[in-house]
Amino acid sequence: MALRRASHLGYIIALCALVTDRVSKWWIIDILDLPERGRVVLLPFLNLRWAENRGVSFSLLTADSEVGRWGLVAATLLIVAGLGFWLRTVQDRLLALAIGLVMGGALGNIYDRAVFGYVADFVQFYIGSWSFAIFNVADSCITLGAALLIWDAFFGSTSVKNSGKVK
Amino acid sequence: MRKIFLLMVIIPGVALLLSACSSMDSPDEFSVLKNPPLVIPPDYHLRPPGADSAVEDAFTPQQIARRALFGTVPK
């Protein structure tokens, strides 16, 4: 029972991440109309700034062709499927939360790539003329999930440290 | 140790592949420069006549060459 509950939590978290990401992108594109405005200054270190990313993180692997676009969709879908299968066997809540966040965020970006051909990015932190990469809600979920995965690997119930103790 | 290494490579690698943040490696020129309007430059062939007799009614290199060789400019 505990096994199913933990993985169910993961799937629910993934769905929540996906919905939050879709709602934020819908608001940015259809309500705020950021693609037309280009930039909205919020704080001295935070802008809403429109960017269309056809690659992966930090605009790496930019896919200019349709083949590249669907190749990226397929590759990332494969990873999500792998994470989904892993999640089925997970019994730890923290681990389920982490995998769910990564899956949901990934699906949010895959949706964009499949439907629009690019991933919508809009959050820009900057100091003076230096700016961190422009990202979106899905990227935040993936980063948080990945950080939790690493945390879990070191300090979680099935961590390297604990498995070392058993041996 | 090998497991730690794998985790430290695979997890960030997969995260990088799944997320899609845009890096701004060059400034957006449209937010920095104001583009001047496109205008047709003035016609430099239509200078006021007079003073410079050497090039009087000989404007193109061909006309100047004919003028130098034959003394006249065919109309």
gemmi code that builds the backbone of each chain (N, CA, C; Angstrom):
import gemmi

chains = {
    "A": [
        ("MET", (0.826, -1.196, 0.000), (0.000, 0.000, 0.000), (0.866, 1.253, 0.000)),
        ("ALA", (1.896, 1.216, 0.848), (2.801, 2.367, 0.935), (3.491, 2.588, -0.402)),
        ("LEU", (3.781, 1.479, -1.078), (4.438, 1.564, -2.380), (3.550, 2.343, -3.351)),
        ("ARG", (2.291, 1.942, -3.432), (1.404, 2.590, -4.390), (1.168, 4.054, -4.017)),
        ("ARG", (1.055, 4.302, -2.702), (0.784, 5.667, -2.275), (1.914, 6.621, -2.687)),
        ("ALA", (3.145, 6.154, -2.500), (4.279, 7.028, -2.828), (4.319, 7.314, -4.328)),
        ("SER", (4.105, 6.271, -5.154), (4.188, 6.532, -6.592), (2.983, 7.337, -7.075)),
        ("HIS", (1.823, 7.125, -6.426), (0.664, 7.956, -6.766), (0.951, 9.417, -6.484)),
        ("LEU", (1.573, 9.677, -5.320), (1.960, 11.047, -4.983), (2.834, 11.628, -6.093)),
        ("GLY", (3.775, 10.810, -6.584), (4.666, 11.267, -7.655), (3.896, 11.656, -8.904)),
        ("TYR", (2.928, 10.801, -9.291), (2.152, 11.106, -10.511), (1.301, 12.369, -10.325)),
        ("ILE", (0.752, 12.538, -9.122), (-0.058, 13.730, -8.863), (0.820, 14.991, -8.922)),
        ("ILE", (2.029, 14.882, -8.330), (2.968, 16.016, -8.370), (3.306, 16.350, -9.824)),
        ("ALA", (3.534, 15.313, -10.641), (3.865, 15.538, -12.053), (2.732, 16.283, -12.750)),
        ("LEU", (1.491, 15.856, -12.485), (0.328, 16.500, -13.093), (0.235, 17.963, -12.639)),
        ("CYS", (0.436, 18.200, -11.326), (0.384, 19.566, -10.793), (1.443, 20.440, -11.464)),
        ("ALA", (2.670, 19.907, -11.605), (3.753, 20.673, -12.228), (3.384, 21.020, -13.669)),
        ("LEU", (2.837, 20.031, -14.392), (2.459, 20.239, -15.794), (1.366, 21.305, -15.889)),
        ("VAL", (0.348, 21.205, -15.033), (-0.768, 22.166, -15.090), (-0.279, 23.571, -14.735)),
        ("THR", (0.527, 23.685, -13.667), (1.052, 24.993, -13.274), (1.847, 25.615, -14.409)),
        ("ASP", (2.677, 24.787, -15.053), (3.501, 25.284, -16.160), (2.628, 25.746, -17.317)),
        ("ARG", (1.621, 24.922, -17.663), (0.730, 25.297, -18.787), (-0.026, 26.585, -18.490)),
        ("VAL", (-0.534, 26.701, -17.259), (-1.295, 27.901, -16.887), (-0.391, 29.132, -16.955)),
        ("SER", (0.850, 29.002, -16.447), (1.747, 30.166, -16.464), (2.061, 30.580, -17.900)),
        ("LYS", (2.280, 29.600, -18.778), (2.610, 29.933, -20.172), (1.398, 30.504, -20.898)),
        ("TRP", (0.216, 29.944, -20.590), (-1.014, 30.467, -21.198), (-1.221, 31.920, -20.780)),
        ("TRP", (-1.010, 32.210, -19.497), (-1.199, 33.575, -19.011), (-0.199, 34.529, -19.682)),
        ("ILE", (1.059, 34.078, -19.754), (2.105, 34.925, -20.331), (1.826, 35.206, -21.808)),
        ("ILE", (1.380, 34.176, -22.547), (1.230, 34.322, -23.997), (-0.111, 34.956, -24.354)),
        ("ASP", (-1.210, 34.442, -23.781), (-2.542, 34.864, -24.228), (-3.109, 36.049, -23.462)),
        ("ILE", (-2.779, 36.183, -22.180), (-3.356, 37.269, -21.392), (-2.415, 38.474, -21.365)),
        ("LEU", (-1.164, 38.233, -20.963), (-0.203, 39.342, -20.882), (0.312, 39.728, -22.259)),
        ("ASP", (0.284, 38.782, -23.196), (0.773, 38.996, -24.556), (2.233, 39.412, -24.582)),
        ("LEU", (3.055, 38.681, -23.820), (4.485, 38.994, -23.747), (5.207, 38.900, -25.092)),
        ("PRO", (4.818, 37.967, -26.000), (5.504, 37.948, -27.306), (5.427, 39.291, -28.032)),
        ("GLU", (4.315, 40.026, -27.857), (4.191, 41.343, -28.487), (4.971, 42.405, -27.721)),
        ("ARG", (4.888, 42.353, -26.382), (5.536, 43.382, -25.565), (7.038, 43.196, -25.494)),
        ("GLY", (7.483, 41.931, -25.570), (8.918, 41.650, -25.529), (9.479, 41.611, -24.129)),
        ("ARG", (9.177, 42.665, -23.337), (9.795, 42.744, -22.020), (8.885, 43.531, -21.080)),
        ("VAL", (8.765, 43.013, -19.854), (8.044, 43.749, -18.810), (8.976, 43.840, -17.614)),
        ("VAL", (9.314, 45.058, -17.194), (10.219, 45.253, -16.067), (9.411, 45.133, -14.776)),
        ("LEU", (9.820, 44.196, -13.911), (9.111, 44.005, -12.644), (9.880, 44.606, -11.480)),
        ("LEU", (11.141, 44.200, -11.326), (11.989, 44.630, -10.214), (13.370, 44.962, -10.777)),
        ("PRO", (14.203, 45.661, -9.978), (15.542, 46.012, -10.504), (16.408, 44.805, -10.844)),
        ("PHE", (15.978, 43.607, -10.455), (16.773, 42.421, -10.781), (15.926, 41.356, -11.483)),
        ("LEU", (14.668, 41.690, -11.818), (13.769, 40.678, -12.380), (12.915, 41.276, -13.500)),
        ("ASN", (12.995, 40.651, -14.660), (12.166, 41.045, -15.804), (11.321, 39.864, -16.255)),
        ("LEU", (10.217, 40.175, -16.894), (9.593, 39.178, -17.749), (10.116, 39.475, -19.139)),
        ("ARG", (10.703, 38.493, -19.762), (11.353, 38.730, -21.035), (11.030, 37.547, -21.951)),
        ("TRP", (10.496, 37.827, -23.125), (10.085, 36.750, -24.016), (11.279, 36.133, -24.726)),
        ("ALA", (11.360, 34.811, -24.736), (12.399, 34.112, -25.491), (11.836, 32.793, -25.996)),
        ("GLU", (12.153, 32.468, -27.239), (11.724, 31.197, -27.815), (12.934, 30.301, -27.936)),
        ("ASN", (12.912, 29.194, -27.194), (14.056, 28.295, -27.193), (13.750, 27.051, -28.023)),
        ("ARG", (14.542, 26.849, -29.072), (14.363, 25.672, -29.923), (15.332, 24.556, -29.580)),
        ("GLY", (16.132, 24.762, -28.528), (17.076, 23.729, -28.113), (16.767, 23.241, -26.715)),
        ("VAL", (17.838, 22.893, -25.969), (17.649, 22.523, -24.569), (18.265, 23.620, -23.699)),
        ("SER", (18.711, 23.268, -22.507), (19.178, 24.273, -21.551), (20.261, 25.186, -22.115)),
        ("PHE", (20.184, 26.440, -21.724), (21.141, 27.471, -22.147), (21.239, 27.516, -23.669)),
        ("SER", (20.100, 27.227, -24.323), (20.007, 27.254, -25.784), (20.991, 26.317, -26.464)),
        ("LEU", (21.399, 25.248, -25.744), (22.269, 24.244, -26.366), (21.433, 23.397, -27.321)),
        ("LEU", (22.129, 22.699, -28.232), (21.473, 21.768, -29.155), (20.287, 22.388, -29.881)),
        ("THR", (20.433, 23.636, -30.288), (19.317, 24.298, -30.946), (18.948, 23.569, -32.227)),
        ("ALA", (17.685, 23.159, -32.317), (17.212, 22.372, -33.459), (16.512, 23.293, -34.451)),
        ("ASP", (17.151, 23.529, -35.570), (16.565, 24.408, -36.577), (15.630, 23.655, -37.516)),
        ("SER", (15.817, 22.325, -37.592), (15.023, 21.548, -38.542), (13.885, 20.838, -37.826)),
        ("GLU", (12.926, 20.391, -38.636), (11.804, 19.617, -38.088), (12.292, 18.302, -37.496)),
        ("VAL", (13.329, 17.711, -38.156), (13.885, 16.450, -37.660), (14.445, 16.655, -36.260)),
        ("GLY", (15.205, 17.749, -36.086), (15.786, 18.043, -34.780), (14.720, 18.262, -33.730)),
        ("ARG", (13.672, 18.984, -34.133), (12.584, 19.280, -33.198), (11.933, 18.000, -32.684)),
        ("TRP", (11.546, 17.105, -33.631), (10.868, 15.882, -33.217), (11.829, 14.890, -32.592)),
        ("GLY", (13.128, 15.002, -32.966), (14.145, 14.176, -32.307), (14.231, 14.531, -30.829)),
        ("LEU", (14.236, 15.832, -30.547), (14.271, 16.276, -29.156), (13.020, 15.839, -28.411)),
        ("VAL", (11.862, 15.970, -29.075), (10.602, 15.543, -28.451), (10.679, 14.060, -28.112)),
        ("ALA", (11.163, 13.254, -29.077), (11.230, 11.802, -28.862), (12.204, 11.469, -27.734)),
        ("ALA", (13.382, 12.097, -27.756), (14.404, 11.796, -26.742), (13.898, 12.141, -25.347)),
        ("THR", (13.271, 13.322, -25.223), (12.809, 13.731, -23.899), (11.605, 12.889, -23.455)),
        ("LEU", (10.756, 12.498, -24.419), (9.628, 11.618, -24.069), (10.130, 10.275, -23.539)),
        ("LEU", (11.231, 9.814, -24.167), (11.825, 8.544, -23.739), (12.303, 8.640, -22.290)),
        ("ILE", (12.940, 9.767, -21.972), (13.420, 9.975, -20.597), (12.236, 10.016, -19.633)),
        ("VAL", (11.171, 10.719, -20.037), (9.985, 10.813, -19.181), (9.383, 9.425, -18.957)),
        ("ALA", (9.338, 8.612, -20.032), (8.813, 7.253, -19.894), (9.660, 6.460, -18.909)),
        ("GLY", (10.990, 6.612, -19.027), (11.894, 5.929, -18.096), (11.637, 6.353, -16.660)),
        ("LEU", (11.483, 7.666, -16.466), (11.193, 8.181, -15.123), (9.866, 7.633, -14.611)),
        ("GLY", (8.874, 7.522, -15.526), (7.568, 6.997, -15.137), (7.668, 5.566, -14.634)),
        ("PHE", (8.474, 4.756, -15.345), (8.641, 3.361, -14.912), (9.373, 3.285, -13.582)),
        ("TRP", (10.385, 4.159, -13.424), (11.124, 4.199, -12.159), (10.169, 4.571, -11.018)),
        ("LEU", (9.314, 5.543, -11.294), (8.396, 6.043, -10.266), (7.469, 4.932, -9.757)),
        ("ARG", (7.116, 3.979, -10.648), (6.202, 2.898, -10.253), (6.769, 2.063, -9.112)),
        ("THR", (8.117, 1.974, -9.068), (8.747, 1.108, -8.063), (9.183, 1.871, -6.821)),
        ("VAL", (8.978, 3.186, -6.839), (9.485, 4.020, -5.748), (8.592, 3.922, -4.517)),
        ("GLN", (9.228, 3.791, -3.347), (8.444, 3.703, -2.113), (8.665, 4.909, -1.210)),
        ("ASP", (9.663, 5.700, -1.564), (10.024, 6.840, -0.718), (9.324, 8.096, -1.218)),
        ("ARG", (8.704, 8.848, -0.304), (7.910, 10.009, -0.706), (8.760, 11.123, -1.304)),
        ("LEU", (9.935, 11.359, -0.689), (10.812, 12.426, -1.195), (11.253, 12.103, -2.623)),
        ("LEU", (11.618, 10.839, -2.838), (12.057, 10.409, -4.165), (10.910, 10.545, -5.171)),
        ("ALA", (9.687, 10.155, -4.736), (8.519, 10.267, -5.623), (8.252, 11.726, -5.979)),
        ("LEU", (8.375, 12.613, -4.989), (8.195, 14.052, -5.221), (9.205, 14.555, -6.245)),
        ("ALA", (10.481, 14.131, -6.066), (11.552, 14.593, -6.954), (11.298, 14.131, -8.391)),
        ("ILE", (10.984, 12.842, -8.561), (10.754, 12.314, -9.909), (9.528, 12.968, -10.530)),
        ("GLY", (8.479, 13.155, -9.716), (7.260, 13.799, -10.209), (7.534, 15.200, -10.720)),
        ("LEU", (8.332, 15.973, -9.992), (8.656, 17.337, -10.418), (9.387, 17.326, -11.763)),
        ("VAL", (10.377, 16.427, -11.875), (11.145, 16.372, -13.127), (10.239, 15.961, -14.286)),
        ("MET", (9.380, 14.933, -14.051), (8.483, 14.449, -15.115), (7.507, 15.536, -15.566)),
        ("GLY", (6.864, 16.185, -14.586), (5.878, 17.217, -14.917), (6.498, 18.362, -15.690)),
        ("GLY", (7.644, 18.828, -15.226), (8.330, 19.924, -15.915), (8.724, 19.526, -17.322)),
        ("ALA", (9.244, 18.304, -17.448), (9.665, 17.831, -18.770), (8.477, 17.778, -19.721)),
        ("LEU", (7.334, 17.281, -19.234), (6.141, 17.212, -20.082), (5.686, 18.614, -20.493)),
        ("GLY", (5.812, 19.576, -19.572), (5.448, 20.959, -19.911), (6.268, 21.490, -21.069)),
        ("ASN", (7.583, 21.211, -21.060), (8.444, 21.680, -22.149), (8.199, 20.886, -23.431)),
        ("ILE", (7.917, 19.571, -23.285), (7.648, 18.749, -24.468), (6.386, 19.243, -25.168)),
        ("TYR", (5.373, 19.599, -24.378), (4.115, 20.123, -24.959), (4.420, 21.332, -25.844)),
        ("ASP", (5.189, 22.272, -25.303), (5.551, 23.475, -26.072), (6.258, 23.118, -27.372)),
        ("ARG", (7.247, 22.224, -27.236), (8.081, 21.884, -28.389), (7.242, 21.205, -29.470)),
        ("ALA", (6.299, 20.368, -29.039), (5.474, 19.648, -30.008), (4.435, 20.571, -30.638)),
        ("VAL", (3.823, 21.452, -29.833), (2.713, 22.263, -30.337), (3.202, 23.530, -31.037)),
        ("PHE", (4.159, 24.264, -30.399), (4.612, 25.535, -30.971), (5.914, 25.395, -31.772)),
        ("GLY", (6.681, 24.361, -31.470), (7.977, 24.216, -32.124), (9.113, 24.836, -31.321)),
        ("TYR", (8.773, 25.594, -30.291), (9.792, 26.168, -29.407), (9.256, 26.107, -27.980)),
        ("VAL", (10.182, 26.292, -27.020), (9.768, 26.338, -25.621), (9.716, 27.797, -25.198)),
        ("ALA", (8.605, 28.193, -24.605), (8.438, 29.580, -24.176), (9.190, 29.815, -22.864)),
        ("ASP", (10.106, 30.796, -22.865), (10.840, 31.183, -21.657), (10.505, 32.625, -21.349)),
        ("PHE", (10.390, 32.958, -20.055), (9.964, 34.328, -19.758), (10.486, 34.924, -18.452)),
        ("VAL", (11.145, 34.154, -17.585), (11.639, 34.732, -16.330), (13.114, 35.069, -16.486)),
        ("GLN", (13.456, 36.326, -16.253), (14.844, 36.752, -16.422), (15.334, 37.443, -15.163)),
        ("PHE", (16.302, 36.825, -14.476), (16.988, 37.469, -13.357), (18.250, 38.116, -13.890)),
        ("TYR", (18.528, 39.332, -13.427), (19.745, 39.979, -13.917), (20.312, 40.909, -12.859)),
        ("ILE", (21.616, 41.150, -12.967), (22.300, 42.142, -12.138), (23.071, 43.021, -13.104)),
        ("GLY", (22.701, 44.283, -13.205), (23.364, 45.168, -14.152), (23.192, 44.632, -15.559)),
        ("SER", (24.320, 44.439, -16.256), (24.225, 43.946, -17.627), (24.341, 42.425, -17.681)),
        ("TRP", (24.598, 41.787, -16.520), (24.708, 40.335, -16.500), (23.336, 39.737, -16.261)),
        ("SER", (22.984, 38.756, -17.064), (21.659, 38.157, -16.930), (21.790, 36.646, -16.859)),
        ("PHE", (21.063, 36.048, -15.904), (20.982, 34.591, -15.876), (20.084, 34.149, -17.029)),
        ("ALA", (20.249, 32.895, -17.441), (19.437, 32.377, -18.546), (17.950, 32.598, -18.264)),
        ("ILE", (17.204, 32.902, -19.318), (15.759, 33.094, -19.193), (15.102, 31.726, -19.092)),
        ("PHE", (14.251, 31.555, -18.073), (13.684, 30.221, -17.884), (12.175, 30.305, -17.677)),
        ("ASN", (11.548, 29.153, -17.403), (10.097, 29.114, -17.173), (9.789, 28.236, -15.963)),
        ("VAL", (8.509, 28.053, -15.689), (8.098, 27.300, -14.502), (8.551, 25.841, -14.604)),
        ("ALA", (8.450, 25.255, -15.808), (8.861, 23.859, -15.995), (10.334, 23.667, -15.666)),
        ("ASP", (11.176, 24.619, -16.110), (12.614, 24.528, -15.814), (12.848, 24.551, -14.310)),
        ("SER", (12.088, 25.406, -13.607), (12.237, 25.488, -12.151), (11.889, 24.152, -11.511)),
        ("CYS", (10.790, 23.528, -11.961), (10.382, 22.227, -11.415), (11.456, 21.178, -11.656)),
        ("ILE", (12.007, 21.155, -12.890), (13.026, 20.156, -13.235), (14.263, 20.346, -12.370)),
        ("THR", (14.691, 21.609, -12.216), (15.891, 21.897, -11.425), (15.682, 21.500, -9.971)),
        ("LEU", (14.502, 21.864, -9.418), (14.194, 21.513, -8.026), (14.156, 19.993, -7.877)),
        ("GLY", (13.504, 19.307, -8.829), (13.417, 17.849, -8.782), (14.790, 17.204, -8.843)),
        ("ALA", (15.642, 17.722, -9.737), (16.994, 17.160, -9.876), (17.797, 17.382, -8.602)),
        ("ALA", (17.652, 18.566, -7.994), (18.353, 18.851, -6.738), (17.881, 17.891, -5.646)),
        ("LEU", (16.571, 17.638, -5.604), (16.025, 16.692, -4.612), (16.530, 15.279, -4.873)),
        ("LEU", (16.661, 14.914, -6.165), (17.187, 13.580, -6.511), (18.610, 13.418, -5.983)),
        ("ILE", (19.430, 14.462, -6.156), (20.816, 14.393, -5.676), (20.827, 14.346, -4.146)),
        ("TRP", (20.000, 15.188, -3.545), (19.881, 15.174, -2.076), (19.502, 13.775, -1.597)),
        ("ASP", (18.514, 13.176, -2.269), (18.042, 11.854, -1.875), (19.133, 10.808, -2.054)),
        ("ALA", (19.920, 10.958, -3.125), (20.990, 9.993, -3.392), (22.031, 10.006, -2.274)),
        ("PHE", (22.246, 11.195, -1.669), (23.273, 11.294, -0.627), (22.719, 11.065, 0.775)),
        ("PHE", (21.533, 11.616, 1.029), (21.037, 11.614, 2.404), (19.709, 10.905, 2.579)),
        ("GLY", (19.107, 10.414, 1.476), (17.780, 9.799, 1.569), (17.829, 8.392, 2.145)),
        ("SER", (16.662, 7.728, 2.156), (16.555, 6.413, 2.790), (17.313, 5.338, 2.021)),
        ("THR", (17.445, 5.545, 0.693), (18.172, 4.539, -0.106), (19.506, 5.095, -0.575)),
        ("SER", (20.095, 6.010, 0.227), (21.266, 6.756, -0.239), (22.532, 5.916, -0.245)),
        ("VAL", (23.547, 6.493, -0.876), (24.875, 5.884, -0.935), (25.397, 5.649, 0.481)),
        ("LYS", (25.202, 6.651, 1.345), (25.696, 6.614, 2.712), (25.062, 5.455, 3.478)),
        ("ASN", (23.711, 5.367, 3.355), (22.995, 4.347, 4.112), (23.252, 2.944, 3.582)),
        ("SER", (23.345, 2.818, 2.241), (23.610, 1.491, 1.688), (25.022, 1.057, 2.055)),
        ("GLY", (25.921, 2.025, 2.198), (27.283, 1.730, 2.642), (27.278, 1.161, 4.054)),
        ("LYS", (26.410, 1.716, 4.900), (26.331, 1.269, 6.293), (25.854, -0.180, 6.373)),
        ("VAL", (24.908, -0.505, 5.485), (24.351, -1.859, 5.512), (25.436, -2.873, 5.174)),
        ("LYS", (26.247, -2.533, 4.167), (27.323, -3.442, 3.788), (28.412, -3.384, 4.862)),
    ],
    "B": [
        ("MET", (31.931, 5.099, -4.631), (32.447, 6.303, -5.317), (31.933, 6.376, -6.752)),
        ("ARG", (31.872, 5.189, -7.392), (31.432, 5.184, -8.785), (29.965, 5.582, -8.887)),
        ("LYS", (29.188, 5.139, -7.901), (27.772, 5.480, -7.899), (27.584, 6.987, -7.721)),
        ("ILE", (28.374, 7.571, -6.810), (28.285, 9.026, -6.595), (28.627, 9.757, -7.889)),
        ("PHE", (29.686, 9.309, -8.531), (30.112, 9.951, -9.776), (29.003, 9.884, -10.826)),
        ("LEU", (28.415, 8.673, -10.950), (27.338, 8.495, -11.930), (26.169, 9.431, -11.631)),
        ("LEU", (25.818, 9.510, -10.344), (24.693, 10.360, -9.951), (24.986, 11.825, -10.263)),
        ("MET", (26.228, 12.245, -9.998), (26.577, 13.654, -10.193), (26.664, 14.014, -11.671)),
        ("VAL", (26.789, 13.008, -12.527), (26.840, 13.282, -13.973), (25.466, 13.091, -14.612)),
        ("ILE", (24.821, 11.968, -14.265), (23.574, 11.615, -14.958), (22.428, 12.545, -14.575)),
        ("ILE", (22.263, 12.818, -13.284), (21.114, 13.642, -12.879), (21.192, 15.050, -13.483)),
        ("PRO", (22.333, 15.767, -13.314), (22.375, 17.096, -13.962), (22.275, 17.004, -15.476)),
        ("GLY", (22.831, 15.947, -16.065), (22.773, 15.790, -17.519), (21.351, 15.660, -18.013)),
        ("VAL", (20.595, 14.790, -17.334), (19.193, 14.602, -17.723), (18.400, 15.885, -17.479)),
        ("ALA", (18.681, 16.556, -16.362), (17.976, 17.806, -16.059), (18.249, 18.849, -17.144)),
        ("LEU", (19.509, 18.912, -17.596), (19.874, 19.868, -18.649), (19.128, 19.562, -19.943)),
        ("LEU", (18.978, 18.261, -20.205), (18.324, 17.854, -21.455), (16.824, 18.142, -21.409)),
        ("LEU", (16.236, 17.982, -20.230), (14.778, 18.143, -20.121), (14.366, 19.600, -20.019)),
        ("SER", (15.171, 20.401, -19.318), (14.776, 21.802, -19.164), (15.167, 22.570, -20.414)),
        ("ALA", (14.593, 23.733, -20.568), (14.823, 24.516, -21.787), (14.867, 25.994, -21.434)),
        ("CYS", (15.989, 26.415, -20.850), (16.104, 27.843, -20.566), (16.936, 28.489, -21.675)),
        ("SER", (16.636, 29.721, -22.004), (17.315, 30.407, -23.102), (18.450, 31.257, -22.558)),
        ("SER", (19.632, 31.076, -23.121), (20.721, 31.950, -22.710), (20.765, 33.133, -23.656)),
        ("MET", (21.101, 34.285, -23.112), (21.189, 35.497, -23.922), (22.666, 35.810, -24.096)),
        ("ASP", (23.276, 35.267, -25.154), (24.713, 35.499, -25.300), (25.009, 36.802, -26.039)),
        ("SER", (24.043, 37.340, -26.734), (24.266, 38.629, -27.381), (23.130, 39.563, -26.998)),
        ("PRO", (23.414, 40.857, -26.857), (22.335, 41.773, -26.520), (21.335, 41.881, -27.662)),
        ("ASP", (20.129, 42.204, -27.299), (19.082, 42.369, -28.299), (19.254, 43.725, -28.972)),
        ("GLU", (19.725, 43.708, -30.215), (20.069, 44.973, -30.866), (18.872, 45.900, -31.048)),
        ("PHE", (17.689, 45.301, -31.110), (16.511, 46.136, -31.336), (16.119, 46.926, -30.088)),
        ("SER", (16.634, 46.464, -28.920), (16.341, 47.224, -27.717), (17.449, 48.235, -27.429)),
        ("VAL", (18.527, 48.219, -28.202), (19.660, 49.113, -27.970), (19.711, 50.212, -29.025)),
        ("LEU", (19.556, 49.833, -30.285), (19.720, 50.786, -31.385), (18.382, 51.300, -31.877)),
        ("LYS", (18.377, 52.558, -32.258), (17.221, 53.053, -32.982), (17.578, 53.046, -34.461)),
        ("ASN", (16.794, 52.353, -35.239), (17.099, 52.287, -36.661), (16.695, 53.583, -37.338)),
        ("PRO", (17.621, 54.276, -38.033), (17.234, 55.477, -38.761), (16.309, 55.097, -39.912)),
        ("PRO", (15.419, 56.018, -40.305), (14.521, 55.691, -41.414), (15.291, 55.505, -42.709)),
        ("LEU", (14.788, 54.638, -43.561), (15.431, 54.424, -44.858), (15.094, 55.593, -45.786)),
        ("VAL", (16.103, 56.280, -46.319), (15.862, 57.390, -47.248), (16.698, 57.178, -48.504)),
        ("ILE", (16.219, 57.711, -49.615), (16.976, 57.649, -50.868), (18.021, 58.767, -50.828)),
        ("PRO", (19.294, 58.428, -51.031), (20.320, 59.476, -50.961), (20.134, 60.487, -52.089)),
        ("PRO", (20.605, 61.732, -51.878), (20.483, 62.739, -52.942), (21.251, 62.319, -54.192)),
        ("ASP", (20.833, 62.784, -55.342), (21.469, 62.433, -56.611), (22.713, 63.284, -56.824)),
        ("TYR", (23.898, 62.663, -56.684), (25.136, 63.443, -56.746), (25.498, 63.854, -58.170)),
        ("HIS", (24.787, 63.285, -59.169), (25.057, 63.716, -60.544), (24.482, 65.095, -60.818)),
        ("LEU", (23.538, 65.506, -60.003), (22.865, 66.777, -60.280), (23.463, 67.905, -59.445)),
        ("ARG", (24.774, 68.116, -59.652), (25.381, 69.263, -58.979), (25.128, 70.513, -59.818)),
        ("PRO", (25.182, 71.658, -59.173), (24.977, 72.880, -59.952), (26.064, 73.034, -61.004)),
        ("PRO", (25.748, 73.467, -62.232), (26.747, 73.612, -63.287), (27.675, 74.794, -63.006)),
        ("GLY", (28.807, 74.820, -63.707), (29.680, 75.976, -63.586), (31.111, 75.588, -63.315)),
        ("ALA", (31.703, 76.334, -62.434), (33.111, 76.325, -62.050), (33.976, 75.196, -62.626)),
        ("ASP", (33.628, 73.939, -62.347), (34.509, 72.826, -62.712), (34.361, 72.481, -64.193)),
        ("SER", (35.094, 73.167, -65.059), (34.925, 72.974, -66.499), (35.461, 71.635, -66.972)),
        ("ALA", (36.417, 71.034, -66.190), (37.022, 69.774, -66.625), (35.989, 68.658, -66.706)),
        ("VAL", (35.043, 68.703, -65.883), (34.039, 67.639, -65.900), (32.682, 68.185, -66.340)),
        ("GLU", (32.685, 69.377, -66.975), (31.423, 69.962, -67.410), (30.716, 69.032, -68.398)),
        ("ASP", (29.478, 68.815, -68.236), (28.623, 67.869, -68.961), (29.301, 66.555, -69.370)),
        ("ALA", (30.236, 66.098, -68.536), (30.781, 64.753, -68.685), (30.770, 64.123, -67.300)),
        ("PHE", (29.835, 63.229, -67.124), (29.607, 62.736, -65.756), (30.082, 61.326, -65.542)),
        ("THR", (29.890, 60.475, -66.531), (30.290, 59.082, -66.345), (31.729, 58.910, -66.800)),
        ("PRO", (32.405, 57.880, -66.309), (33.787, 57.638, -66.735), (33.910, 57.524, -68.251)),
        ("GLN", (32.892, 56.942, -68.910), (32.941, 56.804, -70.363), (32.947, 58.184, -71.032)),
        ("GLN", (32.064, 59.061, -70.552), (31.976, 60.409, -71.127), (33.275, 61.180, -70.901)),
        ("ILE", (33.836, 61.040, -69.692), (35.084, 61.749, -69.396), (36.204, 61.246, -70.297)),
        ("ALA", (36.234, 59.921, -70.533), (37.268, 59.336, -71.389), (37.118, 59.834, -72.823)),
        ("ARG", (35.871, 59.866, -73.339), (35.640, 60.362, -74.712), (36.031, 61.818, -74.838)),
        ("ARG", (35.698, 62.536, -73.824), (36.009, 63.967, -73.836), (37.538, 64.175, -73.880)),
        ("ALA", (38.264, 63.350, -73.075), (39.716, 63.468, -73.058), (40.316, 63.076, -74.403)),
        ("LEU", (39.733, 62.064, -75.086), (40.279, 61.577, -76.349), (39.850, 62.436, -77.528)),
        ("PHE", (38.544, 62.782, -77.588), (38.003, 63.427, -78.798), (37.615, 64.883, -78.591)),
        ("GLY", (37.610, 65.317, -77.369), (37.309, 66.709, -77.106), (35.840, 67.051, -77.043)),
        ("THR", (34.997, 66.085, -77.477), (33.567, 66.367, -77.416), (32.860, 65.257, -76.661)),
        ("VAL", (31.715, 65.575, -76.213), (30.902, 64.547, -75.559), (29.706, 64.270, -76.440)),
        ("PRO", (29.610, 63.036, -76.996), (28.431, 62.722, -77.805), (27.171, 62.757, -76.950)),
        ("LYS", (26.148, 63.310, -77.542), (24.889, 63.412, -76.789), (24.154, 62.092, -76.856)),
    ],
}
model = gemmi.Model(1)
for chain_id, residues in chains.items():
    chain = gemmi.Chain(chain_id)
    for i, (resn, *xyz) in enumerate(residues, 1):
        res = gemmi.Residue()
        res.name, res.seqid = resn, gemmi.SeqId(i, " ")
        for name, pos in zip(("N", "CA", "C"), xyz):
            atom = gemmi.Atom()
            atom.name, atom.element = name, gemmi.Element(name[0])
            atom.pos, atom.b_iso = gemmi.Position(*pos), 0.0
            res.add_atom(atom)
        chain.add_residue(res)
    model.add_chain(chain)
structure = gemmi.Structure()
structure.add_model(model)
structure.setup_entities()
